[in-house]
């Protein structure tokens, strides 16, 4: 039952009755204990994107961090005007600056995720930009619109410089065109448009991804299994903890779900398959946060290349009501469309129900009206994706080459003699470090071990090449000197940590900071001291003190690390940016922060960035290795003492 009320707010009619009924038939929700909320809308106001959310628990403050995004400003709107506030309590609806990366429907805290029924568009149109504008800026502006409307799905191919949008119909095209003209002042156009295809697989396969350039390491094995039509993507974890640490397993599962993986037939998104992490491998010192991202993406692509893929296209479910004497013409058309249908009759009418590919029916309405002289009825709606009948023809028309897609590589990177090299997808199993879990390795050639002594080897060498010259040639000396110099050029590590950013991003430290920020700061310093003691790197933690009046700043050494407090009017971001530039010539600089702007800045200065989440996983992994190392040494010492006691 749906209660309905009639009234007019403008004339103040029925408002009081509505409010009384609302009070009668609804109940107050119990407030949640921790900070919780839901993002329900995105808007664009005065060249800024606003994220609208409702606080359903706790209190939200300016500078709070939600999913690695920081709240820069809180606004409470009344009509077109607003008031900036420092905090928002349970039940408040606020507009936030700084949360641009959070999508509509995003929930945090104890707020339960609600299912969003957003129709999946099946048409893709290339956006044609005017010649007299700056293309890069225009593309950035258009892509930002996608944050406001989830039904608009933009795609930008950097290699080809093509910007396209997936939509449901022509009305959306007109609306988008007018919005861009009104907001940014230029008029866009579209091409004829094309159907959006999907890809799936027919057989189970285990994909392998390996990423091992110098000082990096990760290997991932993912099992790909086909599912029924309409099931989408399902993700599971069957990896043993003794094979890959749990924190890295969670990282792989995140990377499996964070992007839209593309198929290898036409570069279309994949669907209707189950992706299961079955095994993986990390390195004690050389595994960085982004290594498993690369290995995961490559494992999925390598699996898709090894098995047989199937192209899927969208289908309409339709119902046609026509007069009997023209039904044969309609049926002939449906047969040419590769339709599945059933026919029934009612007096002088023929009723045809079935499903057919969208690419045929979407332009058939005019022909249908012409054939039936306006007396026929045609109803249709999207029903799902099914097998494409003329797959080879469409693949040839799209002309996608998966081997040349630099953004989604199918092969892996392995390391040899201190340098990384690329291995094609069909040769990865000859280099991978872990055996298959769900399929057998190809038999490798077996060589017999012959026992040959040194004297026999020397005689064979002399017979072949002449007497052995013990003195190295000049060329060999030059090669050795070059290798020595190359080893010398490997720079030591330097880790810069944005202290308060890490504190408010890690759950343990964030909870501690709520009661005593000083305790949280000292706890972080203790953690970093342990981490530095294991990694043996130059470690600098920077705390923001720019609001403290007449503060001249300070640098002090705490055991193994340097602790920096910035001076008045200098933020931690400013300090890290300056130090990164100064140290990048002598060190391989890493910056641990989740501040999006700071990450971009340090990358431009030649440093490598680590998010707060990735850094937390590295610290936990290091701590586990420290415990294992301590237990191993303790066991060795016990064995030594026992042996000593036995001797004495």
N, C-alpha and C positions, 0 to 999 in steps of 0.2 A: 504494500500500500504506500502511495506517495501523497502526503498531505499537500494541498494546493491552496494558496492564499491570494486574494485579489486586492489590489490597492494601488496607490500612487504616492510615492515619496514627495514628488513635486507639489502635489496638492494636499499632502498630509492626510491622505485617506487610507484607512486600513493598516497604518503603521503600528498603532498601539495594539490592535488585535493580534498582529503578527508577532510583536515582541512578547506579548503575554503567552501566546502559544509556544513560542520558542523556549521561553523559560519553563513552561509546563512539561514539554515533551523531550527536553534535553537535560543531561546532567553534567556537572563539572568534572572534568578529568582530573585524576590524581596527579599532582606535580611529580616529575621525575627527579631523582636525587642529583645526578650528574648533568653536566652541560649537554643538552640534546636539542635537535632541531631538524627542520626539513626545508630544502630550497624549493620554492614553488614557482618562481618567475625570474626572468632576466629582462631588463629594459636598458635603453640607451638614452642618456640625458646629458645635454651640453658636452658632447664629445667624451663622455665617460660611460662605461658599462656598470650597471648596478645589479647586484645579486640580492633578490628579495627572499627572505627566509622567516620562518616562524620559530621562535624559541619555545620548545616544549618542556624544557627542564633546565635547572641551574640558572646561571647568569653569564651572559656573553659580554666580554669587555673589548675595547679597542686594543689592538696588538695581540689578541688571542690568536692561536694558530689552529686551523681546522684543516686536517688532511694536507699538511705541508703548505697551506696557503694562509697568509696573515691578514687579519682584519685591519685595514687602514683607517676606516671611518664608519660610523654607525649613524644612520639617518632615520628619523620617524617622520613620515610624510602626512600632510593634511592637505588634500587637493594637490595643487601644483607646488605649494610651499613645503618646506621641511625644517626640522630642527635637528642639529647635530648633538648626539648624546655620547657619553663615555661608556655606558653599559645598557644592556637590555635584559629584562627578567622574563620568567616563565609567562607565556601568553602574549608577549610583545611580538609585533610584526615590524621588521626593520629592513632597510635597504643598506647593503654593505658595499664599500669599495675595497678592492683587493682580493676578492674571492672569484676572480674571473674564470678560474679553471674548474670550479665546481659546477657540474651540470644540473639541469632542472630535474627534480626528483631525488637529488642526493640527500641522504640522511646521515646524521652523526649522533654519537652518544647512544642512549638507550632507545632512541626513536626507531621503530621498526620500519624496514624498507617496504614501501607500498608498490604494488605492481602497476606499471604504467602501460596502458594500451595505446601505443603509438603505431599507427599504420606504417608498414614498410613500403616505401615508394618503389615502383617498378620501372619508372622512366628516368633516363639520364639525358640532360641537355648540356652541351658545351656553352659556356658563357663567353660571348665575344665582346671585348672591351674596345672603346674608342681609341683612335691612334694618337690623339693629342693629350693624353694624360699619362701620369707616371704609373706604369703597370704594376710594379711591386707594391706600391702604397695602396693602389686600388684593390689588389688581390687580398691584402691584409685586412682592409676595411670590409670587404664582402665576406671573408671567412668569419669575421667576428659576429656577423648576423646569425650564423648557425647556432651560437650560444643562446640566442633569445627564442628560437623556435626549433625544437627537436625534430619536427617533421621535415625541415630543410636539411639535407645531408650534402655538404659540399665536399668535393675532392679536388686536390691540386697535385698534378703530376709535375714535379720540379724538373725532371729530365726533359719532358716535352714542352713544358710551360703551358699546360692545358688546365684550365679551371672549369669544372663541371658541377652541376647540382642535380640531385635526385629528388623528384617531386611526384605528386599523385595526379596532377592535371594542369590544364592550361590556366585556370584561375590563379593558382599559386605563381605561375610564371609572370602574369600581369602584376600581381601584388608585389612580388620581389622587385620587378623592374621599376615600379612607382616608388617603392621604399628607398631604393638606391638613388634614384633621381632626386627625391626630396631631401634625403639625408646628406648625400655626398656630392650632388650636383653634376653627375654624368649619367648618360643613358646607355644601358647595356642592351645587347641583342642575343638571340639564341640560334643554334643550328636546328636541324630538323628533329633531333632527338633520337634516342635509341633505347631498346629494351635493356633492362638491367638483368644480367644472368647471374646464376650462382653455380658453384661447383661442389661435387662430392666425390667419394671414392667407392669402388666396388669390392675391394679386397682388404683384409687386415694387413698392416705393414708396420714395422718398427723403424722409425726415423731416427737418425743420429746427427747431432750437431756438435761440432768441436770448435772451440775458439782459443787459440794459443799463439798469439804474437808474443814478442819478447816481454817477459815479466807479467804475462796474463795467462790464466788457465781456467777452462771450464769444459766439461763434456756432459751432454744430456741425451738420454734415449727416451723417446715418446712413442707410445703405441697408438696408431690411428686405426679406428674401426668404423665401418659404415653403420648408420642407423636408418630407421624408417623415415619416410618423407614427412617433413614438418617438425621433426624433433629438434632441429637446430644443433648447437654445439653443447656437448656435455664434457665436463672436466673432472678427472679423478686422479688420485695419488696412490700408487702401489709400490712406492720406492721404500726400500728397507733403510732404517735409520743408521745402521752400521755401514751402509754404502755411501750415503750422502747425509751430512748433518741436517737436522730438521729445519733450521733457519734458511738454508739454501733450497730445501725442498719447497718451502713456502714462497721463496723468491721466484722459483721456476713457475709455480702455479699462477703467481701474479702476472708474470710475463706471458703465459699462455693465454690469459684472458684480457690483457690490457689493450690489444690492438685488433684490428680486423685483418686476419691472415688471408692472403690471396692464393687462389689456385694456380695451376701451372698450364692450363689449357688456354684461357683467355685473360688471365689476371683478374678474374672475378672473385668475390668473397667466397669462402668455403662454408658449408653448412651440412647438417645431417650426419654428423660423425662424432664419435667419442674419442677424446684425446686423454691419454693416461700417461703420467710420468712413471716410468718403470725402473730407471736407475740413472745415476749420474756420478760425477767425480769432480772434486775440487782440489786445490793445492794449498798447502799449509800457509805459504807466504805470498804466492803470486796471484791468487784469486781476488779480483776486484769486484765491486758491486755490479758493474755493467757487463761483466764477462758472461754471466748466465743469461742475460738478455739476448746477446748475440747467439749463444749456443742454442737457446730455446727456439728462436726464430728459424735458425738454420736446420734444426732437427725436424720441424714441421714441414718445411719446404723440401728437404731431402726425402722424407717419407712420401710426400705427394708425387715426387718425380719417380719413385721406385714402383709405385703401384698404378693401377689403371684408374683414371679419373673419368667422371661423367658430368656433362654439362646439363644444367637444369634451367628451365625458363618459367615465367609466371603464367598461370592459367586462370581464366575466368570460368565461373559456374554460371550457366545461362539457362533462361527459359524463353522459348519463342512460341507465340500463339498466332497462327496464320490460317488462312482459308485453305481448304483441302486441295483446290485446283492448282495452287502454286507451291505446295509443300515439296514437290519433287525438285524444284529449282533450289530451294533452301537447303534440302538434304545434300544436293550435289556440291554446294558451296562448303557445307560442313565437312564433307568427305575430303575435299581438297585442303581443309584446315587441320587435318589429322585429329578430328574431334571424336570424343566418346559421347554417345547420346542414346536416349530411349524415346520412343514415339508412342503417343496415345491419342485417341480420337474422342471428340465430344460433338455430336451432331455434324455440323458442316465445318468444324474447326479441327486443326491438327495442333497438338501440343508436343513440343520437342524440348526435352530437358537433358542437359549434359555439361561437359566442360571442354574448353578449347583454348589454345594458346592466345595470350593477350595480343601478340603482334598481329594476329589476323582479325580478331574481333574489335580491337580498338578503333579501326577505321571502317568497320563493316556497317555501322549504323545507317549511313547515307544510302548504301546499296540496298540495305534491308527495307528502308522506307520506299525506295524506288520500286523494288520488286513487288511489295505488298500494296503499293499506291496509298500508303499512309494508313491502311487498315490493320496492319500487323502490329504486334506488341513484342518488344524485346527487353528483357530484364537481365542484367548480369552484374556480378560482383567478384572481387578477387577471392580465390579459394586456396592458393598456395603455389608451390613450385614443383614441377614434375619434369620427367626426362624430355630432353629436346630431340625431336625426330631427325632433323637434318643437321646433326652436330658438326660433322666434318666441314660442311659448307660455311657455317657460322664461324668456326675456328679459323678457317682460311680468310674470311672477310675481316675479322678483327686483327689477325696477323700479330699475335702476341708471342714474343720470344722470352721464355722464362730464364734462359741462360744469360740474357743481356740486361736483366732487371737488376740494376746495382742496388736499389733500395731493399730488395727481397732476394738475397743470394740463395742459391740452392746447394752450394758446396760449403766446405769448412776450411778453417785456417789451422795449420799445424806448424810446429816449430822444428827447425833443423839448423844446427851449427849457429845458434844465436839469432836466427832470423825466421820470420813467419813466411809461409808459402801457401798458396791456394790449392786445394784439392777438389776436383769436380765431384758432384754428388755420387756418381757411379764408381768412384774409387775410394770413397771415405772409409768403407769397411776394411780396406787394406791397411789403413793407418790408425784406426780408432783404438783407444786404450782399454775399453771395457768390452766384454763379449756381448753378443745379442742375448736378450732375455727370452723373447718369444719366437725366435727363428734361429736356425743353425747357421754358424759361420760357413762360408765356402771353404772347402778343403784347401789348405795352403801347401805349397810344395815342401816335401820333407827331404832334408839333406842329411846324409850319413856323416858321422863324426869319425874322421880318420886321425889316428894318432901319429903325428910326425914330429920328430925331435928337431931342435934348433940347427944341428949340424947338417941334416938333410936339407932343410929349407935354405941354408946358406949355399950349399952346393948347387941347388936348382937355380938360385938367383945368379950365381957366378956364371953358370952355363948359358943363361939367357941374356944377361946384361953386361957380363964382364966383371972384373974385380971390383969389390966394394970400396968406394972412396969415403973415408970417414969424415972428411972435411965437407961441410955444407956449402952449397953453391951460393953465389951472391944473390941470385933470385930467391932461393929458399930463405936466406937471411932477411931479405926485404919483406917476404910474406909473414915471417914470424914477427918482425918488428911492427908490421901493420896490424897484426892481430893483437899484439900487446897494447898498441896505441888505442885500438878500438875498445879494448877492455877498460882502459883508463878513462874513456869518454863517457862511460855509464855514470850518470850523475846520482848522487845520494838523494834520498827522499826527504821532503819537508811537508808536514801536515799542518795546515792552518784551520783552527776550529772556531766557528762563531758560537761563543759560549752560551749566551741566552737563547739563541735559536735552537741549539741542541737541548737545553734544559726544558724548554716548553714543547719540544717535539717528542721527547722520550717519556713514556707514561710514568716510570718510576720517579724520575727527577721532577716532572710536572706536578705530581701529587705532593712531593716533598716541598716544592716551591710555594705551594698554596699556604703552607703553615710557616715556613722559614726559608726565604730565598737564599740566605747566607749558607745554610746547611746544604741546600741543593748545589750551590756553587762549589763548596768544598768536596762534596761527593763526586761531582764531575771531575774535579782536579785529581782526586784519588784514582778514579777509573782511567783517566788519561795517562797518569804516571805508570800504572800497570801495563797499559797498552804500549807506551813508548819503550818500556823495559824489554818488551818482547820483540817489537818491530825495529828498535834501534834507529829511529829516524829523528830528525829535528822536529819537535812538536811545539807549536805556539797556540795557546788558547787566548782569545780576545773577548773581553767583556765590555759591553757598551756602558760608558759613564758620561755620555755627552750632556745629560741633563743636570749633572751636579755642578753647581755654581763654583767658579774659581778653581776648578779641578785642573791640574797641570798634567795629569796622566802619570802612569808608572809602568815599569817593566821589572818584574822580579823573577828569580829562578826558584822553582819549587821542585826539589829533588831533580827529576830528569827533564822537566818541561819548563817552558817560559810562560808566565802569566802576564798578560797585558791588560791594563785598564786605560781606555782611551781618555783623552783630555776633553775639556768643555767644548761643545759645538762640533765634536768629531765623533761620528758613529763608528760602530764596528765595521760596517760595510766600507766606509772610506779608508779605514786603516788597512783592512785586508786587501783592498784594491791596490793601495800604494805598495804594501810589502810584497804582494804577489809579483808586481812589476820588477821590484828590486832583486828578488830572490830567484826569479825564473832563469837567470843566466847561470846560476851555480847549483840549483837544485831542481829535481822533478817535483813541482809543487802540486799538492792536492788541497782542496778546500772543502771542508765538511760544513754544509749549510743546506737548508731547504728554502731559502729566500730566492724566489725565481729570478728577480732582477740581479741579485748578487751573483747567481750562477752564470748568467749571461756575461756579466762584466769580467769575472775571473777567467772564463773561457777565452774571451778576446785578449786577455793578458798572457795566454799561453799556459794556464794552469788547468788541471783536471778536477772536475767537480764530483763530490760524493753527497748524495742526499742524506738527511738525518736518519731515515729508515735504513738505508744501505750501510751507513756508518755504524748504526746500532748492531746490525747483524755481524759486521766484521769484528766489532769489539767482543760480542758474545762468543763468536767462533774462536778468537784469540784466547779468551779466558778458558775455554774448554781445552785448547791445546796446552795451555800453561799447566792445567791440572794434570793432564795426561803425562806431560814431561816431568812434573814433580813426582808423580807416582812411579814413573819409570826409574828416575834417579834414586828415589827412596828404596825401591826394590833392589836396585843394584847395590846400594850401601848395605842393606840387610844381608844380602848374599855375601858381600865382601867380609862383613863382620863375622858371619857364621863360619866362613872358610878360615878366617884368622883364628877364631876360637878353636876350631878343630886342630889346626896346626900346633897351637900352644897347649 
